[in-house]
Amino acid sequence: MTAHTVEYVRYHIPEDRSAEFLAAYTRAAAQLAAAPQCVDYELARCEEDFAHFVLRITWTSTEDHIEGFRKSDLFPAFLAEIRPYIADIEEMRHYKPTTVRGAGSAVPTLYEWAGGAEAFARLTSVFYGKVLKDDLLAPVFDGLAPEHAEHVSLWLAEVFGGPPGYSETQGGHGHMVAKHLGRGITEPQRRRWVGLIQDAADEAGLPTDAEFRSAFLAYVEWGTRLAVYFSGPDAKPPAEQPVPKWGWGMMPPYQG
């Protein structure tokens, strides 16, 4: 997993120039949005002192920013907009995220929104009831261990922000991947799996709002496509990784 680089640019802009400064960055932002090296950006204004602004830009890497964006055809237009404010910069540095990170409780996790452990237990119970009766998927799960549904329930709960029950009792991402090695899962089987778990989510009473279901399906698509790959003949097990964490509208947790 490659960590992105976060650039912070701190400005001190007098009140009488703030409107033109904001207008210039609104125009310059079009170049950032078009840059393949730019992950996201945000210009914030200090509440206690309106003259202070902080621009945060997440780059794919420091090198991609300096050797990529700054040498691209997009940079001249960007620079032309911000050039009048270069003398107002108080700091312009790149930062790497540390391991000190997390989410607060202001926004519920997908686990909480779904209804907690009971909701995921219902989901897997209904789902594997369907799987074992399905002519396409039943052969894949032949000899299914009695505790399999419970383990998958723990896995999904942890993935979506719940307690680390799977990690504590089974292991990390590598342990789950190992369950698929050599099984030769086909694309039709993957698609059936995706369809059945969506049906099971309906029957188990999981939330049906678009935001939850889009995040839920995004993980299901990501996870099942990995399962197909790791079940194939040329698959190489990944290095040990923690259980992935999935949130509202987030990108896959393992980036190359």
Contacts in CASP RR format, 6 or more apart in sequence:
PFRMAT RR
TARGET T0000
AUTHOR 0000-0000-0000
METHOD contacts of the structure
MODEL  1
MTAHTVEYVRYHIPEDRSAEFLAAYTRAAAQLAAAPQCVDYELARCEEDF
AHFVLRITWTSTEDHIEGFRKSDLFPAFLAEIRPYIADIEEMRHYKPTTV
RGAGSAVPTLYEWAGGAEAFARLTSVFYGKVLKDDLLAPVFDGLAPEHAE
HVSLWLAEVFGGPPGYSETQGGHGHMVAKHLGRGITEPQRRRWVGLIQDA
ADEAGLPTDAEFRSAFLAYVEWGTRLAVYFSGPDAKPPAEQPVPKWGWGM
MPPYQG
1 241 0 8 1.000
1 253 0 8 1.000
1 254 0 8 1.000
1 255 0 8 1.000
1 256 0 8 1.000
2 61 0 8 1.000
2 255 0 8 1.000
2 256 0 8 1.000
3 96 0 8 1.000
3 97 0 8 1.000
4 39 0 8 1.000
4 58 0 8 1.000
4 59 0 8 1.000
4 60 0 8 1.000
4 61 0 8 1.000
4 97 0 8 1.000
5 58 0 8 1.000
5 59 0 8 1.000
5 60 0 8 1.000
5 61 0 8 1.000
5 62 0 8 1.000
5 65 0 8 1.000
5 94 0 8 1.000
5 95 0 8 1.000
5 96 0 8 1.000
6 56 0 8 1.000
6 57 0 8 1.000
6 58 0 8 1.000
6 59 0 8 1.000
6 94 0 8 1.000
6 95 0 8 1.000
6 96 0 8 1.000
6 97 0 8 1.000
7 55 0 8 1.000
7 56 0 8 1.000
7 57 0 8 1.000
7 58 0 8 1.000
7 59 0 8 1.000
7 65 0 8 1.000
7 92 0 8 1.000
7 93 0 8 1.000
7 94 0 8 1.000
7 95 0 8 1.000
8 54 0 8 1.000
8 55 0 8 1.000
8 56 0 8 1.000
8 91 0 8 1.000
8 92 0 8 1.000
8 93 0 8 1.000
8 95 0 8 1.000
9 54 0 8 1.000
9 55 0 8 1.000
9 57 0 8 1.000
9 89 0 8 1.000
9 91 0 8 1.000
9 92 0 8 1.000
10 52 0 8 1.000
10 53 0 8 1.000
10 54 0 8 1.000
10 55 0 8 1.000
10 89 0 8 1.000
10 90 0 8 1.000
10 91 0 8 1.000
10 92 0 8 1.000
11 21 0 8 1.000
11 52 0 8 1.000
11 53 0 8 1.000
11 54 0 8 1.000
11 55 0 8 1.000
11 85 0 8 1.000
11 88 0 8 1.000
11 89 0 8 1.000
11 90 0 8 1.000
12 51 0 8 1.000
12 52 0 8 1.000
12 53 0 8 1.000
12 88 0 8 1.000
12 90 0 8 1.000
13 21 0 8 1.000
13 51 0 8 1.000
13 52 0 8 1.000
13 53 0 8 1.000
13 85 0 8 1.000
13 88 0 8 1.000
14 51 0 8 1.000
15 50 0 8 1.000
15 51 0 8 1.000
18 45 0 8 1.000
18 50 0 8 1.000
18 51 0 8 1.000
21 53 0 8 1.000
21 85 0 8 1.000
22 43 0 8 1.000
24 81 0 8 1.000
24 82 0 8 1.000
24 84 0 8 1.000
24 85 0 8 1.000
25 43 0 8 1.000
25 55 0 8 1.000
25 81 0 8 1.000
25 82 0 8 1.000
27 81 0 8 1.000
28 77 0 8 1.000
28 78 0 8 1.000
28 81 0 8 1.000
28 82 0 8 1.000
29 41 0 8 1.000
29 43 0 8 1.000
31 74 0 8 1.000
31 75 0 8 1.000
31 77 0 8 1.000
31 78 0 8 1.000
31 81 0 8 1.000
32 38 0 8 1.000
32 41 0 8 1.000
32 57 0 8 1.000
32 78 0 8 1.000
33 41 0 8 1.000
34 74 0 8 1.000
35 69 0 8 1.000
35 72 0 8 1.000
35 74 0 8 1.000
36 60 0 8 1.000
37 59 0 8 1.000
37 60 0 8 1.000
37 61 0 8 1.000
37 64 0 8 1.000
37 65 0 8 1.000
37 68 0 8 1.000
37 69 0 8 1.000
37 72 0 8 1.000
38 57 0 8 1.000
38 58 0 8 1.000
38 59 0 8 1.000
38 60 0 8 1.000
38 69 0 8 1.000
39 58 0 8 1.000
39 59 0 8 1.000
39 60 0 8 1.000
40 57 0 8 1.000
40 58 0 8 1.000
41 55 0 8 1.000
41 56 0 8 1.000
41 57 0 8 1.000
41 58 0 8 1.000
42 55 0 8 1.000
42 56 0 8 1.000
43 53 0 8 1.000
43 54 0 8 1.000
43 55 0 8 1.000
43 56 0 8 1.000
44 53 0 8 1.000
44 54 0 8 1.000
44 55 0 8 1.000
44 56 0 8 1.000
45 52 0 8 1.000
45 53 0 8 1.000
46 52 0 8 1.000
46 53 0 8 1.000
46 54 0 8 1.000
57 65 0 8 1.000
59 65 0 8 1.000
59 69 0 8 1.000
59 94 0 8 1.000
62 94 0 8 1.000
65 94 0 8 1.000
69 75 0 8 1.000
103 109 0 8 1.000
107 248 0 8 1.000
109 160 0 8 1.000
109 161 0 8 1.000
109 162 0 8 1.000
109 247 0 8 1.000
110 160 0 8 1.000
110 161 0 8 1.000
110 212 0 8 1.000
110 215 0 8 1.000
110 216 0 8 1.000
110 246 0 8 1.000
110 247 0 8 1.000
110 248 0 8 1.000
111 120 0 8 1.000
111 157 0 8 1.000
111 160 0 8 1.000
111 161 0 8 1.000
111 162 0 8 1.000
112 161 0 8 1.000
112 162 0 8 1.000
113 207 0 8 1.000
113 212 0 8 1.000
114 120 0 8 1.000
114 160 0 8 1.000
114 206 0 8 1.000
114 207 0 8 1.000
114 212 0 8 1.000
114 216 0 8 1.000
115 206 0 8 1.000
115 207 0 8 1.000
116 157 0 8 1.000
116 162 0 8 1.000
117 153 0 8 1.000
117 157 0 8 1.000
117 163 0 8 1.000
119 204 0 8 1.000
119 205 0 8 1.000
119 206 0 8 1.000
120 153 0 8 1.000
120 156 0 8 1.000
120 157 0 8 1.000
120 160 0 8 1.000
121 150 0 8 1.000
121 153 0 8 1.000
122 204 0 8 1.000
122 205 0 8 1.000
123 153 0 8 1.000
123 156 0 8 1.000
123 197 0 8 1.000
123 200 0 8 1.000
123 201 0 8 1.000
123 204 0 8 1.000
123 206 0 8 1.000
124 149 0 8 1.000
124 150 0 8 1.000
124 152 0 8 1.000
124 153 0 8 1.000
124 156 0 8 1.000
124 200 0 8 1.000
125 149 0 8 1.000
125 204 0 8 1.000
126 200 0 8 1.000
126 203 0 8 1.000
126 204 0 8 1.000
127 149 0 8 1.000
127 196 0 8 1.000
127 197 0 8 1.000
127 200 0 8 1.000
127 204 0 8 1.000
128 141 0 8 1.000
128 144 0 8 1.000
128 148 0 8 1.000
128 149 0 8 1.000
128 152 0 8 1.000
130 196 0 8 1.000
130 199 0 8 1.000
130 200 0 8 1.000
131 137 0 8 1.000
131 138 0 8 1.000
131 141 0 8 1.000
131 193 0 8 1.000
131 196 0 8 1.000
132 138 0 8 1.000
132 141 0 8 1.000
132 144 0 8 1.000
134 192 0 8 1.000
134 196 0 8 1.000
136 188 0 8 1.000
136 189 0 8 1.000
136 192 0 8 1.000
137 189 0 8 1.000
137 192 0 8 1.000
137 193 0 8 1.000
137 196 0 8 1.000
140 183 0 8 1.000
140 185 0 8 1.000
140 189 0 8 1.000
141 148 0 8 1.000
151 166 0 8 1.000
151 169 0 8 1.000
151 170 0 8 1.000
154 165 0 8 1.000
154 166 0 8 1.000
154 169 0 8 1.000
154 170 0 8 1.000
155 166 0 8 1.000
155 170 0 8 1.000
155 176 0 8 1.000
155 243 0 8 1.000
157 163 0 8 1.000
157 165 0 8 1.000
157 166 0 8 1.000
158 164 0 8 1.000
158 165 0 8 1.000
158 166 0 8 1.000
158 167 0 8 1.000
158 243 0 8 1.000
159 219 0 8 1.000
159 243 0 8 1.000
159 244 0 8 1.000
159 245 0 8 1.000
159 246 0 8 1.000
160 216 0 8 1.000
160 219 0 8 1.000
160 246 0 8 1.000
160 247 0 8 1.000
161 245 0 8 1.000
161 246 0 8 1.000
161 247 0 8 1.000
164 243 0 8 1.000
166 172 0 8 1.000
166 176 0 8 1.000
166 243 0 8 1.000
167 242 0 8 1.000
167 243 0 8 1.000
170 176 0 8 1.000
171 243 0 8 1.000
172 240 0 8 1.000
172 241 0 8 1.000
172 242 0 8 1.000
172 243 0 8 1.000
173 238 0 8 1.000
173 240 0 8 1.000
173 241 0 8 1.000
173 242 0 8 1.000
173 243 0 8 1.000
173 244 0 8 1.000
173 254 0 8 1.000
174 237 0 8 1.000
174 238 0 8 1.000
174 240 0 8 1.000
174 241 0 8 1.000
176 243 0 8 1.000
177 226 0 8 1.000
177 230 0 8 1.000
177 237 0 8 1.000
177 238 0 8 1.000
178 237 0 8 1.000
180 227 0 8 1.000
180 230 0 8 1.000
180 231 0 8 1.000
181 230 0 8 1.000
181 231 0 8 1.000
181 235 0 8 1.000
181 237 0 8 1.000
182 231 0 8 1.000
182 232 0 8 1.000
182 233 0 8 1.000
182 235 0 8 1.000
183 231 0 8 1.000
183 232 0 8 1.000
184 228 0 8 1.000
184 231 0 8 1.000
184 232 0 8 1.000
184 233 0 8 1.000
185 227 0 8 1.000
185 228 0 8 1.000
185 231 0 8 1.000
185 232 0 8 1.000
186 228 0 8 1.000
187 228 0 8 1.000
190 224 0 8 1.000
190 225 0 8 1.000
190 227 0 8 1.000
190 228 0 8 1.000
193 224 0 8 1.000
194 217 0 8 1.000
194 220 0 8 1.000
194 221 0 8 1.000
194 224 0 8 1.000
197 220 0 8 1.000
198 217 0 8 1.000
198 220 0 8 1.000
201 213 0 8 1.000
201 216 0 8 1.000
202 208 0 8 1.000
206 212 0 8 1.000
206 216 0 8 1.000
207 213 0 8 1.000
211 248 0 8 1.000
214 249 0 8 1.000
215 246 0 8 1.000
215 247 0 8 1.000
215 248 0 8 1.000
215 249 0 8 1.000
215 250 0 8 1.000
218 246 0 8 1.000
218 249 0 8 1.000
219 246 0 8 1.000
222 252 0 8 1.000
229 235 0 8 1.000
230 237 0 8 1.000
238 254 0 8 1.000
241 254 0 8 1.000
244 252 0 8 1.000
244 253 0 8 1.000
244 254 0 8 1.000
245 253 0 8 1.000
246 253 0 8 1.000
END
